[in-house]
Amino acid sequence: MAILEVKGVGKRFGGLHALSDVNLSVQENIVHAIIGPNGAGKSTLLNCLVGKLMPDTGSVLFQGQSVLGRKPHEINQMGISRVFQTPEIFGDLSVLENMLIPVFAKRDGSFRLHPFETVEHEAEVIDKAMEMLVEVNMADKRNMHAAALSRGDKRRLEMAMCLVQEPKLLLLDEPTAGMARANTNKTIDLLKQIMDQRDITMAIIEHDMHVVFSLADRITVLAQGTPLVEDTPENIKGHPKVKEAYLGETAA
């Protein structure tokens, strides 16, 4: 069953067609990778999914409900969270304080000053945050200022901040960009662990084919704003249209 359906989505910037009649169906409880050369429209598509851009044509449905016209915090409340390519964290707060940010957020996107109803409620929320930090191997850094974290740890923190909200769909924009191979492999292992332990679907934009083929159940290849092919990783490897998009080789 599809959790996310993109139907006929198009987006122009002046005379540039960033997306043209994009159709995409993401099934529940899988990892769906969206790949393509630079300028293929991957980030534009992701921004349409989370309310940062409004497409010119088409529809985007999450669990049968349109996300179009909704503000990012409203889409988040529907059950969609996003991990950005450049982690969006609060550098002057500690790791644990960052984990508590979702508790302070109101449904209208503003923040409340006193979110805890009782001392017991505060302890419960902190315990849940700590459990998530344990899951992403960050518990020992709970008192560090987030600005002092490594790039990889900042990504883990942002991922934990998303997961503590228990989303149904997690969108990851280049989750291993700029990482050394050892840290890339740790991230792959972490994402596999999350998939094994949670009722969650992931959609990933990624350039590193090692990451894509290690994680993805389905792959959609974009080129010049249009889907070329969608298939399993096994069938994507060596596909003539993929070779043409990436290498300029003539498709059979």
TORKOLTOR-182030 format. One record per residue (C-alpha): residue number from 0; residue in three letters; chain; y, x, z. Coordinates in steps of 0.001 Angstrom, whole numbers. Layout:
BEGIN
@resi = NUM&resn = ALA&chain = A&Y = Y&X = X&Z = Z
...
END
This chain:
BEGIN
@resi = 0&resn = MET&chain = A&Y = 0&X = 0&Z = 0
@resi = 1&resn = ALA&chain = A&Y = 3443&X = 1319&Z = -938
@resi = 2&resn = ILE&chain = A&Y = 5871&X = 1992&Z = 1905
@resi = 3&resn = LEU&chain = A&Y = 8668&X = 3061&Z = -466
@resi = 4&resn = GLU&chain = A&Y = 9364&X = 1725&Z = -3959
@resi = 5&resn = VAL&chain = A&Y = 12026&X = 3082&Z = -6286
@resi = 6&resn = LYS&chain = A&Y = 12564&X = 872&Z = -9327
@resi = 7&resn = GLY&chain = A&Y = 14711&X = 1782&Z = -12315
@resi = 8&resn = VAL&chain = A&Y = 17152&X = 3912&Z = -10335
@resi = 9&resn = GLY&chain = A&Y = 19934&X = 5566&Z = -12298
@resi = 10&resn = LYS&chain = A&Y = 22907&X = 7651&Z = -11151
@resi = 11&resn = ARG&chain = A&Y = 25732&X = 9184&Z = -13172
@resi = 12&resn = PHE&chain = A&Y = 28396&X = 11677&Z = -12216
@resi = 13&resn = GLY&chain = A&Y = 30974&X = 11345&Z = -14986
@resi = 14&resn = GLY&chain = A&Y = 29087&X = 12027&Z = -18194
@resi = 15&resn = LEU&chain = A&Y = 26082&X = 13558&Z = -16422
@resi = 16&resn = HIS&chain = A&Y = 22975&X = 11433&Z = -15980
@resi = 17&resn = ALA&chain = A&Y = 21639&X = 12840&Z = -12685
@resi = 18&resn = LEU&chain = A&Y = 18945&X = 10134&Z = -12542
@resi = 19&resn = SER&chain = A&Y = 17759&X = 7922&Z = -15372
@resi = 20&resn = ASP&chain = A&Y = 15398&X = 4953&Z = -14880
@resi = 21&resn = VAL&chain = A&Y = 13467&X = 6574&Z = -12017
@resi = 22&resn = ASN&chain = A&Y = 10391&X = 4670&Z = -10869
@resi = 23&resn = LEU&chain = A&Y = 8496&X = 5991&Z = -7860
@resi = 24&resn = SER&chain = A&Y = 5959&X = 4497&Z = -5457
@resi = 25&resn = VAL&chain = A&Y = 5098&X = 6283&Z = -2191
@resi = 26&resn = GLN&chain = A&Y = 1907&X = 5074&Z = -517
@resi = 27&resn = GLU&chain = A&Y = 1531&X = 4803&Z = 3248
@resi = 28&resn = ASN&chain = A&Y = 204&X = 7674&Z = 5375
@resi = 29&resn = ILE&chain = A&Y = 232&X = 10369&Z = 2709
@resi = 30&resn = VAL&chain = A&Y = 2389&X = 13387&Z = 1824
@resi = 31&resn = HIS&chain = A&Y = 4183&X = 12728&Z = -1474
@resi = 32&resn = ALA&chain = A&Y = 5938&X = 15760&Z = -2975
@resi = 33&resn = ILE&chain = A&Y = 8841&X = 15491&Z = -5410
@resi = 34&resn = ILE&chain = A&Y = 9217&X = 18659&Z = -7443
@resi = 35&resn = GLY&chain = A&Y = 11116&X = 19827&Z = -10499
@resi = 36&resn = PRO&chain = A&Y = 13373&X = 22570&Z = -11831
@resi = 37&resn = ASN&chain = A&Y = 16892&X = 23073&Z = -10474
@resi = 38&resn = GLY&chain = A&Y = 19096&X = 20197&Z = -11597
@resi = 39&resn = ALA&chain = A&Y = 16165&X = 17818&Z = -12046
@resi = 40&resn = GLY&chain = A&Y = 17752&X = 15210&Z = -9742
@resi = 41&resn = LYS&chain = A&Y = 15616&X = 15695&Z = -6621
@resi = 42&resn = SER&chain = A&Y = 18463&X = 15892&Z = -4091
@resi = 43&resn = THR&chain = A&Y = 20351&X = 13066&Z = -5802
@resi = 44&resn = LEU&chain = A&Y = 17272&X = 10863&Z = -5465
@resi = 45&resn = LEU&chain = A&Y = 16863&X = 11778&Z = -1800
@resi = 46&resn = ASN&chain = A&Y = 20525&X = 10977&Z = -1116
@resi = 47&resn = CYS&chain = A&Y = 20025&X = 7544&Z = -2695
@resi = 48&resn = LEU&chain = A&Y = 17070&X = 6921&Z = -373
@resi = 49&resn = VAL&chain = A&Y = 19058&X = 7600&Z = 2817
@resi = 50&resn = GLY&chain = A&Y = 22354&X = 5895&Z = 2024
@resi = 51&resn = LYS&chain = A&Y = 24431&X = 8953&Z = 1182
@resi = 52&resn = LEU&chain = A&Y = 24716&X = 7854&Z = -2445
@resi = 53&resn = MET&chain = A&Y = 24659&X = 4425&Z = -4086
@resi = 54&resn = PRO&chain = A&Y = 22740&X = 4380&Z = -7373
@resi = 55&resn = ASP&chain = A&Y = 24420&X = 2808&Z = -10384
@resi = 56&resn = THR&chain = A&Y = 21289&X = 879&Z = -11352
@resi = 57&resn = GLY&chain = A&Y = 17935&X = -70&Z = -9887
@resi = 58&resn = SER&chain = A&Y = 16578&X = -808&Z = -6418
@resi = 59&resn = VAL&chain = A&Y = 15080&X = 1072&Z = -3450
@resi = 60&resn = LEU&chain = A&Y = 12752&X = -874&Z = -1160
@resi = 61&resn = PHE&chain = A&Y = 11369&X = 339&Z = 2170
@resi = 62&resn = GLN&chain = A&Y = 8572&X = -1890&Z = 3464
@resi = 63&resn = GLY&chain = A&Y = 9884&X = -4569&Z = 1112
@resi = 64&resn = GLN&chain = A&Y = 13506&X = -4382&Z = 2307
@resi = 65&resn = SER&chain = A&Y = 16364&X = -2950&Z = 279
@resi = 66&resn = VAL&chain = A&Y = 18042&X = 168&Z = 1649
@resi = 67&resn = LEU&chain = A&Y = 20921&X = -27&Z = -823
@resi = 68&resn = GLY&chain = A&Y = 24352&X = -671&Z = 638
@resi = 69&resn = ARG&chain = A&Y = 23205&X = 242&Z = 4133
@resi = 70&resn = LYS&chain = A&Y = 24827&X = 3030&Z = 6130
@resi = 71&resn = PRO&chain = A&Y = 22707&X = 6099&Z = 7019
@resi = 72&resn = HIS&chain = A&Y = 22331&X = 5068&Z = 10678
@resi = 73&resn = GLU&chain = A&Y = 21134&X = 1615&Z = 9578
@resi = 74&resn = ILE&chain = A&Y = 18503&X = 3180&Z = 7323
@resi = 75&resn = ASN&chain = A&Y = 17459&X = 5364&Z = 10241
@resi = 76&resn = GLN&chain = A&Y = 17008&X = 2249&Z = 12369
@resi = 77&resn = MET&chain = A&Y = 14752&X = 767&Z = 9675
@resi = 78&resn = GLY&chain = A&Y = 12324&X = 3636&Z = 10241
@resi = 79&resn = ILE&chain = A&Y = 13422&X = 6362&Z = 7803
@resi = 80&resn = SER&chain = A&Y = 14396&X = 9813&Z = 9087
@resi = 81&resn = ARG&chain = A&Y = 15474&X = 12876&Z = 7122
@resi = 82&resn = VAL&chain = A&Y = 15218&X = 16599&Z = 7800
@resi = 83&resn = PHE&chain = A&Y = 18011&X = 18304&Z = 5876
@resi = 84&resn = GLN&chain = A&Y = 17782&X = 21590&Z = 3989
@resi = 85&resn = THR&chain = A&Y = 20527&X = 22908&Z = 6282
@resi = 86&resn = PRO&chain = A&Y = 19570&X = 21662&Z = 9770
@resi = 87&resn = GLU&chain = A&Y = 22035&X = 19145&Z = 11214
@resi = 88&resn = ILE&chain = A&Y = 21998&X = 19937&Z = 14923
@resi = 89&resn = PHE&chain = A&Y = 24607&X = 20336&Z = 17652
@resi = 90&resn = GLY&chain = A&Y = 24940&X = 24094&Z = 18103
@resi = 91&resn = ASP&chain = A&Y = 26935&X = 23917&Z = 21340
@resi = 92&resn = LEU&chain = A&Y = 24251&X = 21802&Z = 23048
@resi = 93&resn = SER&chain = A&Y = 20925&X = 22971&Z = 24394
@resi = 94&resn = VAL&chain = A&Y = 17658&X = 22242&Z = 22611
@resi = 95&resn = LEU&chain = A&Y = 16802&X = 19512&Z = 25122
@resi = 96&resn = GLU&chain = A&Y = 20287&X = 17993&Z = 24914
@resi = 97&resn = ASN&chain = A&Y = 19899&X = 17785&Z = 21135
@resi = 98&resn = MET&chain = A&Y = 16649&X = 15909&Z = 21659
@resi = 99&resn = LEU&chain = A&Y = 18504&X = 13296&Z = 23713
@resi = 100&resn = ILE&chain = A&Y = 21155&X = 12602&Z = 21045
@resi = 101&resn = PRO&chain = A&Y = 19221&X = 9624&Z = 19569
@resi = 102&resn = VAL&chain = A&Y = 19282&X = 7953&Z = 22996
@resi = 103&resn = PHE&chain = A&Y = 23087&X = 8048&Z = 23041
@resi = 104&resn = ALA&chain = A&Y = 23406&X = 6477&Z = 19570
@resi = 105&resn = LYS&chain = A&Y = 24329&X = 2802&Z = 19393
@resi = 106&resn = ARG&chain = A&Y = 23117&X = 481&Z = 16646
@resi = 107&resn = ASP&chain = A&Y = 26580&X = 599&Z = 15031
@resi = 108&resn = GLY&chain = A&Y = 26440&X = 4397&Z = 14708
@resi = 109&resn = SER&chain = A&Y = 28804&X = 5166&Z = 17606
@resi = 110&resn = PHE&chain = A&Y = 27742&X = 6814&Z = 20884
@resi = 111&resn = ARG&chain = A&Y = 27480&X = 5448&Z = 24396
@resi = 112&resn = LEU&chain = A&Y = 28528&X = 7617&Z = 27343
@resi = 113&resn = HIS&chain = A&Y = 25939&X = 6376&Z = 29847
@resi = 114&resn = PRO&chain = A&Y = 22716&X = 5505&Z = 28011
@resi = 115&resn = PHE&chain = A&Y = 20288&X = 5586&Z = 30942
@resi = 116&resn = GLU&chain = A&Y = 19686&X = 2336&Z = 32785
@resi = 117&resn = THR&chain = A&Y = 18035&X = 3926&Z = 35835
@resi = 118&resn = VAL&chain = A&Y = 16957&X = 7323&Z = 37121
@resi = 119&resn = GLU&chain = A&Y = 13419&X = 6369&Z = 36143
@resi = 120&resn = HIS&chain = A&Y = 14570&X = 5548&Z = 32613
@resi = 121&resn = GLU&chain = A&Y = 16242&X = 8957&Z = 32304
@resi = 122&resn = ALA&chain = A&Y = 13076&X = 10711&Z = 33507
@resi = 123&resn = GLU&chain = A&Y = 10980&X = 8736&Z = 31017
@resi = 124&resn = VAL&chain = A&Y = 13249&X = 9678&Z = 28105
@resi = 125&resn = ILE&chain = A&Y = 13315&X = 13349&Z = 29088
@resi = 126&resn = ASP&chain = A&Y = 9522&X = 13390&Z = 29436
@resi = 127&resn = LYS&chain = A&Y = 9181&X = 11948&Z = 25920
@resi = 128&resn = ALA&chain = A&Y = 11594&X = 14547&Z = 24550
@resi = 129&resn = MET&chain = A&Y = 9657&X = 17338&Z = 26240
@resi = 130&resn = GLU&chain = A&Y = 6380&X = 16042&Z = 24830
@resi = 131&resn = MET&chain = A&Y = 7865&X = 16294&Z = 21356
@resi = 132&resn = LEU&chain = A&Y = 9155&X = 19815&Z = 22004
@resi = 133&resn = VAL&chain = A&Y = 5641&X = 20779&Z = 23083
@resi = 134&resn = GLU&chain = A&Y = 4288&X = 19300&Z = 19833
@resi = 135&resn = VAL&chain = A&Y = 6605&X = 21484&Z = 17721
@resi = 136&resn = ASN&chain = A&Y = 6117&X = 24559&Z = 19956
@resi = 137&resn = MET&chain = A&Y = 9707&X = 24568&Z = 21229
@resi = 138&resn = ALA&chain = A&Y = 9271&X = 23647&Z = 24915
@resi = 139&resn = ASP&chain = A&Y = 9943&X = 27190&Z = 26115
@resi = 140&resn = LYS&chain = A&Y = 13350&X = 27093&Z = 24378
@resi = 141&resn = ARG&chain = A&Y = 14526&X = 23786&Z = 25847
@resi = 142&resn = ASN&chain = A&Y = 17501&X = 25396&Z = 27683
@resi = 143&resn = MET&chain = A&Y = 18670&X = 27617&Z = 24792
@resi = 144&resn = HIS&chain = A&Y = 21844&X = 26765&Z = 22935
@resi = 145&resn = ALA&chain = A&Y = 20781&X = 25408&Z = 19559
@resi = 146&resn = ALA&chain = A&Y = 23189&X = 27770&Z = 17769
@resi = 147&resn = ALA&chain = A&Y = 21142&X = 30729&Z = 19035
@resi = 148&resn = LEU&chain = A&Y = 17905&X = 29523&Z = 17440
@resi = 149&resn = SER&chain = A&Y = 16376&X = 31124&Z = 14366
@resi = 150&resn = ARG&chain = A&Y = 16563&X = 29207&Z = 11084
@resi = 151&resn = GLY&chain = A&Y = 12910&X = 28208&Z = 11416
@resi = 152&resn = ASP&chain = A&Y = 13389&X = 26976&Z = 14988
@resi = 153&resn = LYS&chain = A&Y = 16466&X = 24989&Z = 13994
@resi = 154&resn = ARG&chain = A&Y = 14293&X = 23242&Z = 11417
@resi = 155&resn = ARG&chain = A&Y = 11642&X = 22548&Z = 14057
@resi = 156&resn = LEU&chain = A&Y = 14291&X = 21153&Z = 16389
@resi = 157&resn = GLU&chain = A&Y = 15689&X = 18821&Z = 13742
@resi = 158&resn = MET&chain = A&Y = 12154&X = 17704&Z = 12916
@resi = 159&resn = ALA&chain = A&Y = 11526&X = 16978&Z = 16598
@resi = 160&resn = MET&chain = A&Y = 14811&X = 15035&Z = 16805
@resi = 161&resn = CYS&chain = A&Y = 13585&X = 12864&Z = 13934
@resi = 162&resn = LEU&chain = A&Y = 10049&X = 12399&Z = 15235
@resi = 163&resn = VAL&chain = A&Y = 11111&X = 11375&Z = 18745
@resi = 164&resn = GLN&chain = A&Y = 12504&X = 8231&Z = 17065
@resi = 165&resn = GLU&chain = A&Y = 8988&X = 7475&Z = 15746
@resi = 166&resn = PRO&chain = A&Y = 9913&X = 6949&Z = 12074
@resi = 167&resn = LYS&chain = A&Y = 7509&X = 5428&Z = 9580
@resi = 168&resn = LEU&chain = A&Y = 8843&X = 7601&Z = 6737
@resi = 169&resn = LEU&chain = A&Y = 9986&X = 11209&Z = 7150
@resi = 170&resn = LEU&chain = A&Y = 11937&X = 12758&Z = 4269
@resi = 171&resn = LEU&chain = A&Y = 12013&X = 16555&Z = 4198
@resi = 172&resn = ASP&chain = A&Y = 14443&X = 18455&Z = 1988
@resi = 173&resn = GLU&chain = A&Y = 13122&X = 21995&Z = 1335
@resi = 174&resn = PRO&chain = A&Y = 11542&X = 22308&Z = 4826
@resi = 175&resn = THR&chain = A&Y = 10557&X = 25961&Z = 4293
@resi = 176&resn = ALA&chain = A&Y = 13606&X = 27232&Z = 2353
@resi = 177&resn = GLY&chain = A&Y = 14622&X = 30741&Z = 3414
@resi = 178&resn = MET&chain = A&Y = 11543&X = 31293&Z = 5580
@resi = 179&resn = ALA&chain = A&Y = 9276&X = 34323&Z = 5553
@resi = 180&resn = ARG&chain = A&Y = 5696&X = 33564&Z = 4479
@resi = 181&resn = ALA&chain = A&Y = 4391&X = 33689&Z = 8063
@resi = 182&resn = ASN&chain = A&Y = 6898&X = 31046&Z = 9196
@resi = 183&resn = THR&chain = A&Y = 6221&X = 29001&Z = 6058
@resi = 184&resn = ASN&chain = A&Y = 2533&X = 28882&Z = 6967
@resi = 185&resn = LYS&chain = A&Y = 3393&X = 27852&Z = 10540
@resi = 186&resn = THR&chain = A&Y = 5495&X = 24997&Z = 9162
@resi = 187&resn = ILE&chain = A&Y = 2638&X = 23905&Z = 6893
@resi = 188&resn = ASP&chain = A&Y = 285&X = 23871&Z = 9894
@resi = 189&resn = LEU&chain = A&Y = 2817&X = 21883&Z = 11940
@resi = 190&resn = LEU&chain = A&Y = 3274&X = 19254&Z = 9215
@resi = 191&resn = LYS&chain = A&Y = -501&X = 18908&Z = 8862
@resi = 192&resn = GLN&chain = A&Y = -758&X = 18446&Z = 12627
@resi = 193&resn = ILE&chain = A&Y = 1935&X = 15761&Z = 12576
@resi = 194&resn = MET&chain = A&Y = 140&X = 13908&Z = 9775
@resi = 195&resn = ASP&chain = A&Y = -3145&X = 14048&Z = 11692
@resi = 196&resn = GLN&chain = A&Y = -1655&X = 12746&Z = 14944
@resi = 197&resn = ARG&chain = A&Y = 835&X = 10122&Z = 13769
@resi = 198&resn = ASP&chain = A&Y = 1056&X = 6938&Z = 11737
@resi = 199&resn = ILE&chain = A&Y = 3604&X = 8416&Z = 9361
@resi = 200&resn = THR&chain = A&Y = 4349&X = 8976&Z = 5685
@resi = 201&resn = MET&chain = A&Y = 6134&X = 12060&Z = 4373
@resi = 202&resn = ALA&chain = A&Y = 8093&X = 12584&Z = 1176
@resi = 203&resn = ILE&chain = A&Y = 8940&X = 16233&Z = 546
@resi = 204&resn = ILE&chain = A&Y = 11282&X = 17978&Z = -1854
@resi = 205&resn = GLU&chain = A&Y = 10091&X = 21557&Z = -2162
@resi = 206&resn = HIS&chain = A&Y = 10316&X = 24489&Z = -4585
@resi = 207&resn = ASP&chain = A&Y = 7559&X = 26575&Z = -2983
@resi = 208&resn = MET&chain = A&Y = 4373&X = 25579&Z = -4812
@resi = 209&resn = HIS&chain = A&Y = 2274&X = 27117&Z = -2027
@resi = 210&resn = VAL&chain = A&Y = 3757&X = 24508&Z = 325
@resi = 211&resn = VAL&chain = A&Y = 3404&X = 21681&Z = -2193
@resi = 212&resn = PHE&chain = A&Y = -250&X = 22327&Z = -2994
@resi = 213&resn = SER&chain = A&Y = -1090&X = 22932&Z = 681
@resi = 214&resn = LEU&chain = A&Y = 312&X = 19582&Z = 1816
@resi = 215&resn = ALA&chain = A&Y = 715&X = 17035&Z = -950
@resi = 216&resn = ASP&chain = A&Y = -1646&X = 14159&Z = -1665
@resi = 217&resn = ARG&chain = A&Y = 487&X = 13009&Z = -4629
@resi = 218&resn = ILE&chain = A&Y = 3132&X = 14825&Z = -6668
@resi = 219&resn = THR&chain = A&Y = 5938&X = 13453&Z = -8809
@resi = 220&resn = VAL&chain = A&Y = 7525&X = 15912&Z = -11231
@resi = 221&resn = LEU&chain = A&Y = 11163&X = 15297&Z = -12240
@resi = 222&resn = ALA&chain = A&Y = 12970&X = 16894&Z = -15152
@resi = 223&resn = GLN&chain = A&Y = 16544&X = 16098&Z = -16191
@resi = 224&resn = GLY&chain = A&Y = 16642&X = 13108&Z = -13872
@resi = 225&resn = THR&chain = A&Y = 13499&X = 11451&Z = -15235
@resi = 226&resn = PRO&chain = A&Y = 9925&X = 11447&Z = -13863
@resi = 227&resn = LEU&chain = A&Y = 7626&X = 13393&Z = -16185
@resi = 228&resn = VAL&chain = A&Y = 4321&X = 12788&Z = -14461
@resi = 229&resn = GLU&chain = A&Y = 2835&X = 11618&Z = -11164
@resi = 230&resn = ASP&chain = A&Y = -663&X = 12649&Z = -10167
@resi = 231&resn = THR&chain = A&Y = -2837&X = 14482&Z = -7662
@resi = 232&resn = PRO&chain = A&Y = -2197&X = 18189&Z = -7038
@resi = 233&resn = GLU&chain = A&Y = -5416&X = 19067&Z = -8875
@resi = 234&resn = ASN&chain = A&Y = -4274&X = 17277&Z = -12035
@resi = 235&resn = ILE&chain = A&Y = -689&X = 18549&Z = -11816
@resi = 236&resn = LYS&chain = A&Y = -1803&X = 22181&Z = -11980
@resi = 237&resn = GLY&chain = A&Y = -1685&X = 23281&Z = -15589
@resi = 238&resn = HIS&chain = A&Y = -354&X = 19923&Z = -16834
@resi = 239&resn = PRO&chain = A&Y = 1343&X = 20544&Z = -20213
@resi = 240&resn = LYS&chain = A&Y = 4450&X = 18494&Z = -19344
@resi = 241&resn = VAL&chain = A&Y = 4878&X = 20432&Z = -16099
@resi = 242&resn = LYS&chain = A&Y = 4572&X = 23738&Z = -17946
@resi = 243&resn = GLU&chain = A&Y = 7201&X = 22580&Z = -20396
@resi = 244&resn = ALA&chain = A&Y = 9620&X = 21537&Z = -17631
@resi = 245&resn = TYR&chain = A&Y = 9250&X = 24740&Z = -15626
@resi = 246&resn = LEU&chain = A&Y = 8479&X = 27381&Z = -18228
@resi = 247&resn = GLY&chain = A&Y = 9877&X = 26007&Z = -21461
@resi = 248&resn = GLU&chain = A&Y = 6427&X = 26011&Z = -23022
@resi = 249&resn = THR&chain = A&Y = 5739&X = 23355&Z = -25643
@resi = 250&resn = ALA&chain = A&Y = 3709&X = 20458&Z = -24281
@resi = 251&resn = ALA&chain = A&Y = 510&X = 19627&Z = -26106
END
